[in-house]
Amino acid sequence: MNILQSIKMSWKSIMGSKIRSFLTMLGIIIGVSSVITLVSVGQGTTSSITKSLEGLGTNLLTVNIMGRGNTTSLSYEEAMELGNIDGVEAVSPVISGSVTAKRGTTNDTISVEGIAPSYEDVQDFHVQSGRYIVDLDIEYRMKVALIGTETATTYFGTDNPVGQTIQLNGTSFKIIGLLESKGSSMTASNDDKILIPINTAERFLQSGGVRSITVQVVSPDQISTVKADLEAALNKKFLNATNSYSIFNSQEMLDTLNSTTQLLSVALGGIAGISLLVGGIGIMNIMLVSVSERTREIGVRKAIGARKRDILLQFLVESTALSGIGGLIGVGLGYGFSALIGHFSTMTTSVSSSIVLISFGFSLFIGIVFGMIPANKAAKLRPIYALRTD
């Protein structure tokens, strides 16, 4: 008997018991769809976080100052002096706070950042209209502001905010520029804030100095060297006090994140893969029952000349077909579930073709392995005993 005949007989057997065949495939369907869905969520989340971190720049170091004793910050001048370190292209000190912004009847709390002109290039945050903050604005503590697109919509609607004023804690600030839209980061919206000169912010927000500095390095290859030089400069400033500052390297976090999420994806896939093993056991059990039910049929086939390998092939093809069809249905459901999660939630999903092929291939492997035992049992039946079975 050739392979084509085995396929025809297996298909006839599967279609002859549709409900039982579907229930047999159910474990494979759940397993394959679970693997694809869970891994796609893991990979999509990893991709989204990685994109956010890469958007910060892999050649950036973020310095956070906690201080020592009465010295809890750096002055603006001290922060800018860090730009003299070899390998540093630019530094961008920032003073942050929240204020009550008011215009007309609109009154709400808004995030405000005091910045230097270097913020534009270091943070890659430009204006779409108007001008940026310049050194003269800082020198003379000008009450001028750059406004984010979301904030502009809230307070000015569709009007052009450039040239107009807004009240911040009761003080009038003239808007000199409308920022480009940057979307949201991992923590907050980049478009719902106002930027003002850093010296103005220090007095206006009653800040004791600069506690956050972003350092742009000439090349990612120089990150380690520049970080060591920054540590030396800050240790000198804070007399080697422990926990007086921290330096955040986005590339190190990116590498750690990738390693962690890869392990997480593997773990999720492994957990879902258990369903495939359960599905394989289900196929084996049903096929064993099928062998028992079709013992007389096997006896008749052997009596008229069917060989051991013909019987083995028939049942093996049937178990493989069950797992293969279940795998295909599982792939379709996996794609569907991933699309639904991406559409109806904030999570990002990314279906990998390699994961689809691995999960489908594993479902076929499961069908072959767990189908071997019942197929072998059927092939070993002796015709005389099989024919005597009622």
N, C-alpha and C positions, 0 to 999 in steps of 0.2 A: 504493500500500500504506500503510495507516495504522499508527500507533505500536503498536496492540495486536497486529497481525499480526507486527510486528518483534520484539516481546517474546516471543510464542509461539515463533517460529522460533529466536530466540536461546536460549531456555530448552531447547528440544529439542536444539539443538547442544551446550549445556553438559552436559545429562544424558546425551547419547549418548557422551561421553568423560569419565566421572566422575573417573578418576585424573588425566588430563591437566588437567582443569579445576581440581582441588584443588591440584596442583603449581603451576599458574599463579597461583592465589590465595595460595599460601603466603607469598610475599614481602610481600604486602599485610597478611596476617594477622599475621606477625611484626612488621612495621613499626607497625601500629596498636596492637597489644598492648604493644609495647615503649615507645612514646610514652606511653601511658596509665599503665603501671606505673612507669616511671622518674620521670615528672612527679609522680605521686601520692606516691611516696616522698619526692621533694624538697619538695613542698608540705606533706606531713605532718610531716616533720622540722622545717621552718621553723615550722609552727604550734605544734609541741611546745616548741621552744626559745623562741619568742616568748611563749608562755603562761607559761613558767618565769620569763622576764625581767620580764614584766608583773606576775607574782606578787610580785616584789621591790619593785615600786612604781616608777612613772615619775617620782615626785617625791622620790626618794631619791638622795643622794650618799654614796658610800662613800670614806672617807679612810683610806689606808694609810700609816703612818709608818715610814720607814726610818731617819731621824735624820741627825745630823751630828756627827762626832767622838764624844765621850763621851755626847752627848745623843741617845739612840736612840728615845725615846718621849715621850709626854705623861703628866703625872700625871692622876689621875681628875678633880681639880678643874679643871685646864687644859682637859681634854676637854669638861667640862660648860660651861665658859665660852664655848665656841663657839656655844652655844645663845642667847647674847645678840646674835648678829649679826642684823641686820634681814632678815626673810623666813624665818628658821629657826623652825620650830614646835617641834622637839624633837631632841635628840641621844641616841644610844645607843652608849656606848663598850663594847667587848667585849675581854676577855682570854681567849685560847683555849689549850688544852693537852690532853694525854692523861694519864689516870691508870689505875691498876689498881683496878677495882671488884670487891668481894667481898661475897657474902652466902651463908652456908651453904657448900655445896660448889661454888657457881658463882663462877668467878674469871676475869675477862677485862679486856682493855684497852678503855676507853671514852673518848669525847670529852667534855670538860668546858669549859663557857664561863662566865666570870665576867661577870655582867650587872648593869645598873642597872634600877630600876623602869620606866624609859622604854622598855625593850626590848619590853614587852608591846604598846604601841601602835605604836611605830615599825616593828617587825617583824611586827605583827599575829599575835602568838603568845600565846594565852591559855590559861588552865587550865580543865579540865573538872570538876575537883574540888579541894578544898583552897583555898589562897590563893597569891597571888603574892609575890615578894620585894619588901620595902618598904625605905624609907630607914633605919629602925632596924636592919634586918639588916646593912646596909652599914656604918652608923656603929659598930656593936659587933662587926663581923666575925663574925657568927653562922654557925655550921656547920649551915646549912639548905640544902635542895636542892629543885629542881623536876626531875621525871623524865619523859622521853619515853615514849610508849606502847610502843614497841618494846623499850626498855630495861626498862620495867616488866614486860613479859611475860617477858623473859629471866630476870630476877632474882626476880620475885614470882609468876609464873604468872598465875592468875586472881584472886589475892588483891588487895585494895585496898592500894596501897603507901603511901597518905597516913597519916602518923603513925608509920610504921616507919622503921628505920635501915638504912643501907648503908655499908660500909667503903670509903673512897676513899684509896688509899695507906696503909691502916692506920688512918685517922682516921674516926671515926663521924660521919656526917651524917644529920640527921633530914629525912625527906622531908615537905615541907609542901604540895606540890601535884603533881597529875598533869596534864601538858600535853595539849592537844588534838592529834589526829593531823594532821600537815601533809604527809605523804607524802615523796617524794624530790625533791631539786632536781637540777641538772645535775651536781653533784659528789658528793653523798652523801645519806644518809637524814637527814631532819630530825627523825625520831622516835627515833633511836638516840643520845641524848646526855643529859647532865645539866647543869642550870644552877644556879649558886651565886652568892652575892653577890660583886660585883666586887672589893671590898677583901679579902674572904676569899681569892679566887682569886689576887690579886696576891702575897700571902704564901705561900699554899698551893702555887701553881705556880711560885713563885720567879721571878716575872715582874718586869722592871724598870719596868713601867708599861704604859700603854695604847698599842697600836699599830694598832688598828682601831676606827674610829668611823663609825657610820651617821648621816647627817644628814637629817632629814625637813624638806622645804621646804614652806611654806604652800601654794604653787601651782606647778605645773609651769612656768608662765610666768616664774617668778622663779629658775629653776635657774641660768641664766647669771650673773645678778647675785650670787646667793649663792655660787656657785663662785668668782667673782672675789674676793669678800670673804674667803672661806676661804683662798684663796691668799695674799692680803695678810697675814692673821693668821699663817699658817704660815711665810711668808717672814720675818716679823719674829721669830718664835720661832727659826728655824734660820738666821738671818742670810743669807737668799737663797741658801743652799747648794743646788746642783743635785742632783736625785735624792734629796732628803731626805724627800719625800712624793709620793704620787700621789692624785688624786681621780678616782674612777670614776663616770661618769654612765650609768646603765642605759638612758636614752632614746637617748643617742648610739650606744651599742652596739646597741640595738634597731634603729635606723635603718640602721646599717651592715650589720647581719645581714640585714635585709629586702632591702636592695639587693644584697648578695652572693648570697643564696639565690635571688633572682629571676633573676639572671644564670646561676646554676648550673642552675636548672630549665629555662631557655631552652636552655642548652648541652646538657643531657641530652636534651631534646626534639628538638633539632637533630640530635644524633648518631643517635637512634633514627629520626628522619625520613629518614635516608639509606636505611634499609631500605625505606621506602615508594618511593623513587626506584628502588631495585633491583627492587622488586616491579613497578613500572610498566614497566621495561625488559623484565622477564619476560613481562608481558602482551603487550607489543608484539611480542616475538619469537614467542610462541605464535600470536598472531593472524596474523602474516605467514606462518607455516607453514600455518595454517588456510586462508588465502586461496589459497596454492599448491595445497593438497589439494582445494579446492572450486572450482577454476578452471572446470571443466566445468559445475558446477552454476550458477555465476554466468553463464556463457555461455548456458545454457538459459533462465534467468530473463530475461536481457536480450533473448533472441530472441523471447520470448512477450510482451514489452512492459514489463518492469521498467525503470524509469528509473534514472539515475545516483544520484539522491538516495535511491531506495529501497534500493539496494545499500549506499550509504554509511550510511544509518540502521540497517540490519540489523547490520552489523559494529560500528558505534559503540555500539548498544544492548548487543550481546554483551560488548564490552570493559568497558562501564560496569557491566553486571550482575556480571561477574567481580570487579571491584574493589569493588563495593557489597556483595556477599555476603561477600567476604574481609574488608571493613571491619567488617561486623556481627559476624562470628566473632571478629575481633581485639578489638572492644569487649568482647564477653563474656569473652574470655580475660584482657583487661586488668583488668576488675573482679575476676575470679577470682584472678589472681596478686597483685593488691593486697591482697585479703582474706587470702590465705594468708600473705603477708609480715607483715601486721599481727598475724595470729593466732600464728604460729610464731616470731616474732622480737621483739626489743625496739623495733624501729623502728615509727614511727607513719606510716600512709598516709592520704591524703585525696584521693579521686577527684573532680576538678572536672568538672562537667557541660560547662563551656565547652571544656575540653581534649578531652573525648569528642567534642563536636560538631565541633571544629576538625580532629581527627585523622580522623574519619569523612568529613567534607567534603573533606579533602585527598585521602583515598583515592579518592573519586568523581572529583575533579579529575584525579588521576593516570590513572584509567581512561579518561577522556575524551581527555586530551592524548596519551597513548601509544597509544590506540586509533585516533586520527585518521589516522596514517600508513598502517596496514594497511587501514583502512576506505576511505581515499582511493585506495589502490592497487587495491582490489577494484572500486571504482566506476568507475575509468578503464579497466578491461579492455574491449577491443573484442570484441563477440560472436563474430566470425568466428574470431579467434585463440583465444578461450576454448573454443569448440566443437571446435576441432581438437586440443585438449590431451587426452592419454590419461588 
